[in-house]
Amino acid sequence: MTTSLSPTLKLAYDLISRPSVTPEDAGCLDLLGQRLEKLGFRLERLPFAEVDNLWARKGDQGPLLCFAGHTDVVPTGPEENWEFPPFEPQIDSEGYLRGRGTADMKGSLAAMVTAIEAFIEEHPDHEGSLALLLTSDEEGPSVNGTVKVVEHLEARNEKIDWCLVGEPSSTERLGDIIKNGRRGSLGARLLVKGKQGHVAYPHLAANPVHLAAPALAELTAQIWDEGNDFFPATSLQISNIQAGTGATNVIPGELEVIFNFRFSTEVTAEELQQRTEALLDKHQLDYTLDWTLSGQPFLTAEGQLVEATQAALLEVTGQPTQLSTSGGTSDGRFIAPTGAQVVELGPLNATIHQVNEKVKAEDLNTLSRVYQQLLVKLLANR
């Protein structure tokens, strides 16, 4: 029964019960918008293509503190593999809230809204402005979600000063990790051309696998940078290699290689492209190379937001926290280039995207208190 649950857990239940598999929103934005409108937020629905987005703001003065997140979740996989139905949230005997999106990231959304409600009740005349930027396109291509909303805000010169993204950043306990940056992501599709032929007559063919192998070996052995105090060294990983017809007696005519750079602030995407192409040219390959830049690296090394987030966690949990830029990308990559200070703080990420996704129910209540204390530090004690 949900009647005995905290406001945060009640809202989490309601959100998780909506099967918002990306890019579907399944009414989550309507639910959250109704709560925010009662608090005096102005709601602006911003649909782009099949994606629904919400920009909700309360106040017109700076500084502007924004909570950012997504209502969409990844597919469940075969539901018969789940111990509980993925869209029927339940708290198990060990105190875990189970269901798709509990950790990534409907639990954070519930904590954000209840934190804002409690903060406004205690500080109705707070300084500055509050906003939420919500999308249903984070788990998908991420082309019609946060990035488009940010472009819309930039076009009218509406600036975010501080942004907290509710991605599940914690590893061993709630709040042990704050993400204060992320590596950039640069993908590439390499097509090496050869000449198809019979394996018994290699002199009449040109095997692109053999031709490309020395270049790929050199490419993967490259040291791109040494990293820095906040970022590990840039990494290149080959994720897919495809060649051939499936027959054992045919030399393939072309080779496709897909690889990805996760790169630090010590190198630019342009430098990585130039160095890669120079290496391939050195090996005299006949190739085409298509690049996809998914996000630039960003870093909020210090400042009011990092300090306030660390202090809020210490006051609520009694535990210190560590700054980190590890992991994949997040929508913070679209917000940071506008000049905003950006951090990510959410529940444990141990089960995200997995069958039987779960989060400690009490962690969501604690997270709401941390978010509320952050609001106090930034907008009530100025």
N, C-alpha and C positions, 0 to 999 in steps of 0.2 A: 504494500500500500504506500502511496506517495504522500498521504496526509501527514505523516510524521517526519517527512524529510525537511531539510533546510531549504530556504529559498533557492540557493545555488543548485542543489541536487534536484529540486523539482523542475527547474528550468532545464537542467541538463537532460533529465528524463524526457521532457517534451521535445527537445531538439533531437536527441538520439533516436526517438521513435519515428522520426520523419526520414524516409529512405532517400536522402539527397545524394545519390551517387552522381559524381561529376558528369556533366555540368548542371545537373538538376539541383534546384534549391529546395523543392518540396515544401514550400511555405515557411521555411526558417526565417527568411528576411521579414516576412509579414509579422511573425511572432515577435521577433526582436524589435522591429520598428514600432509595434504597438506599445511595448514597454518603454522605449525611449521617448516616444511622442508624449507620453504622460509626464515625463520629466522636463518637458520644454524643448526637446530636440527638434530641429527642423529636418525633415526627411527628404532626401533627394534620391529617387530611384534612377539608376543609370544603366539601362540595358544596352549591351553591345552584342550584336549577333544573337546567339542562343544563350548568352550568359547574363544573369541578373546580378546587379551590384547595388549597394546602398551606401550613400554618404549621409551620415547623420551628424549634425553639429548643434551645440548649445553654446551661445555666446558669440560675440563679434570681435572681441578684443584679444590681443595676444597676451601671453604666449599661448599657443595651441598645442594641447596634448591629445594625441590620437591613439586609440587602440585599433589594431588591425588584425583581421583574421578571415577565415573562410568557412562557409557552411557546407561545402561539398566534401564528400568522403570518397575513398577508393572503393572499387567493387569488393564484395564480400568473399568471392569464390564460392564453392559449393556450400550451401548453408547447412547441409547435413554434417559438415565437419565441425560445426560450432557446438559448444556445450550448451549455449543459450541462443535463441534466435537473435541474429545480429541487430535487428531493429526493434527488439523488445527488451529495453534496458532492465537490468536486475542487479541488485546488490547481493553478492554471494555470502556464504557463511564466514569467509575470511575478510569481509569488509571491502571487497573490490566491486566497483561499478563496471559491469561488462556491457559491451555493445560496440558496434562500429561507430567510430568517432569519439569515443570516450576520451581518448588521449589526443587525437588528431582530427579536429581540435574543438569539438563542441563543448567539452568540459571547460576549456579556457573561455569560450564565448559566454557561457553561463556565469563564470566567475567575474568576467569583465562587467557584465550588466548589473549583477547584484552589488558589485563593488561601487559602481557609479551611483546606483540607487541609495546605498547607505551613505556615501560621501555627500551627495546633494542634500539628503535629509539633515545631515549634521552641519553642512556648510552651504546653505542655499545661496549665499552671496559671495561665493568663491571668486577668486581672480581668474583672469584668462578665460580660455574656452576649452570645451571638451568635444571630441569627435570620435566616431567609429567609422572605419572603412572596411566594409564587408563585401566579399565576393563569393561566387560559386564556381570559380575557375582557377583554383590554386592547384588542385590535384590533376588537372587536365593540361592542355597546351599552354595555359597561362598567357594567352594573347588578347583576351577580351575581358579580363578581370581587373586586378589592381593596376596594372600598367596603364590601361585606358582611363581609369578613374584619376590616376595621378596626372596624366596628360590633360584631362579635363580641368583639374584644379590648377595646374600650372598655366593653362591658357587664360585663366581669369586672375592669376597672381595670388591664389590662395595657398599660403605656405604653412606647412606643418613644422613646428619647432621640435617636438619630441614625439617619438612613435614607439609604442610597445607592441610587438607582434607576439601573439599568444601561442606560437609553435611549441611543441613539447621539447623543451631544452634540457630537462633534468635527466640524470643518468642513474644515480644510486638512491638519492633522496630528493624530495622536492626542493628546488632552489639551489642545488649544489653547483649548477652550471647556469651562467647567463651567457647567451650568445651576443657578443658585441660586434660581430662582423661575420662575413661569409666569403668564401673564395669565389672567384669568377668561374664561369663555365663556358668553355669554347669547344664546340663540336665540329667534326669534319667528316666528310664522305670522300674518300680517295678512290678514284677509278683508274687503274693502271691497264693500259692497252697492250696486248701482245698479238700473236697470230695463232689461230686455232689450227690444229693438225693432228696427225696420228702419232701416238707415243713411240711407234717403231721407226719414225722418220723425224726425229727432233730437229735435224738440220733444215727441214722444210717449214718449221714452225718457230714461234717465239713464245716461250712459256712466261706469262706475266708474274706467276708466283715465284719462279726462280729469279726473274729480273728484279722483283721488288724486295725479296728477302733481305739482301744486304742493307738496303735503305731502311727497312723496317727495324732491323736489328740496331742500326745506328740511331734511329729515331728514338727507340725506347731506352737507349743507353744515355741519352743526352741529360746533362744537368742544366736545367732551365734557369734556376736561381737557387739561392740558399735559404729562402724564406726570411722571416724576421721575428721579432719578439712576439708577434701576434699570429703569424701565419706559418704553417709548415711550407717546405719547399714545393714548388709547382710540380704537379704529377700529370703524366700522360698515361692513359690506359687504352689499349685496343679492346674494343668490346665485340666486334663482329668481323669475320673474314669469310668471304664467299667467292668461290670460283668453280668452274667446271660444269659439265652437263649431267653429272651423275654416272657417266660411263667411265670405266677404268682405262680405256684405250684411247681417250681423247685428251689432247693438250688443250687447256682452256684458252679462250681468246681474250679474256679480260679478268681482272681481279678487283673485287670491291673490298675496301677496308674502312671500317667506321671506328673512329677513335675520339677521345675527349680529353681536353685539358681541364684540370681544376687548378686555377692559378691564383697566386698571391698578388699583393700590391707592389711587389718588386719587379713585375714585368707587365707589359701591356698586351692586349689581344693582338694588336698590330705587330708587335715584336715576335710573338709566337708564330703568327702566320708567315712573316718574312723568313724567319729562321727555318721553319718547316719546308717552305717552298725552295729555299736555297739548298737545303740538304737533298731534296728530291731531284732538283736540277743537277746537282753534282753527280748523281748516279745516272744521269741521262735517261730518265724514264719518260715514256710517252704517257702523260697522265692528265686528268682533270681533278680539281679539288674544290669542293663546295663547303663553305664555312657557315656555321650557325652560332652566333653569340647569344647565349641564353641569359647572361647576366654578368655585369662587371663586379669585381670584388668591392666590398665596402667595409669600413671600419669606423666604429665610434670608440676611440681609444680612451677618452676621458671626457668629463663634462658633467653637467647637472644631472642628466638622465641616468648615466651609469652610477654615479654616486648615490642618487636617490633610490635607485633600484636595489643596490647593495645594502643600503641602510634600512630600507623597508623589510627586506628579507631577514636581516639580522634581528630587527626588533620583533618580528612576528614569529620566526622560527628559532631564534637563538643560535643560529648556525651561520658561519661565514660562507661565502660563495666564491666561485672561480670564473674568470672571464675566459671565453673560448670562441674560436672561429671555425671549429670543426664541423663536419657534416656536409650535407648537400646545400642546395639553394633554398631560398624562401622568398616571399614577396617583399621582404625588406630590401631586396636588390633594386626594386623599382622606386622605393621611397627615399632611400639614402642619397641618390644623386641630386635630389632637390635641395640638399643642404640640411635635411633633418638629422637630428641625432636619433639613432635606431638601436634598440636592443630587442632580444627575444627571450621571453620567460614563460614557461608553461610546465605541465606535469611531466612525469617520467615517459621516456620515449621507447621503453623496452619492448612494447608490443604493437607499436604503430604499424599499420598496413598488414598486420598478421591476423590469422584466425584467432578468435577469442581475445580480441583487443580489450584491454581493461586498464583501469586506473584506480588507485585507492580513493574511495569515496571521500574520506576525510581530507585528502590532499586538495580536493576541489574547494572545500570550505576554507582551508588554509590559504589557498591561492587567491581566493576572493579577498581575504583580509590583507594579503600582501599588496594586491592591486589597490585596495582602498587606502592603505598607508602610503603608497606611492603618490596617489592623488593628493593626499594631505601634504606631503612634503613639497610637491611641486606647485600646487595651486592654493593651498590654505596658509602656508607659513612663509609666504613671500613678503 
